[in-house]
């Protein structure tokens, strides 16, 4: 394996680090850090979905206007 000497065994008695250093150097629990990051991603996703929904509503209104115009033009051409 990479990084191991032959015959060495993994040390299971070594403590596992459960803290994470943030950008500003503050140490927080890894689970808390992950939770914060997930929350930020959720908020970003919600905002993006809201913008997409608004754009979709606008496009639907434009389609309805165009369809109404085409229907009117079609009925006018048969008269």
N, C-alpha and C positions, 0 to 999 in steps of 0.2 A: 504494500500500500504506500501511497505517497506520504511523505512526512513522518514515517515510523521506522524505527530501527528494527532489524530482525530480532525476533524474540521478545519484543516489548509488548506489554499488554495495556489495554486502555485503563486509565485510573478512574474507577467509578467513585472513589472516595473524595475526589476534588469537588469543591462546591461549584454549583452552576450559577453564573451571574444572572440575576433577575432584574437588574437595573439597566436603564438606557440613558446615555447622556444626550440631552437635547442640543439644538443648535446654539443655545445660549449657555451651554455648559451645565445646566441643571440636571441632576440625576433623578429619574422617576422610575417607578416600577414598570417593567416591560409590559405587563397586562394593561396598565393605565395608559401607557404610550400608544399601544395598539388600539385601544378603545378610542382615544382622542383622534388618531389618524383615520379610523373607520368612520367616526362621526363627521369629520371634515369632508371625507369622500362622499358620505351620504348627503350632506348639505350641498356640495357641488353638483352631485347628480340630480338632486331635487330642483335646483336652480336651472340646470340645463334642460330638464324635462319641462319645466314651466315655460321657458323660452320657446322650446319646440312646440308646445301645445298652443301658445299664443300665435306662433307663425302658422301652424296648421289651421287654426280658426280663421285667420286672415285669408289664407289660400282658399278655404272652403267658401267664404263669402264672395271672393273674386270669381270662383267657379260658378256659383249660383247666379251672379250678375251676368257672366258670359252666357250661361245656359239660357237665361231669360232673354238676353239679346238675340241669341240664335233662334230661339223659339218664335220670337216676335218677327224676326226677319223671314223665317220660313212661312209663317202664317200670312204675312204681307205679300209674299211672292205668289201665293196661290189665289189671291183675290183678283 
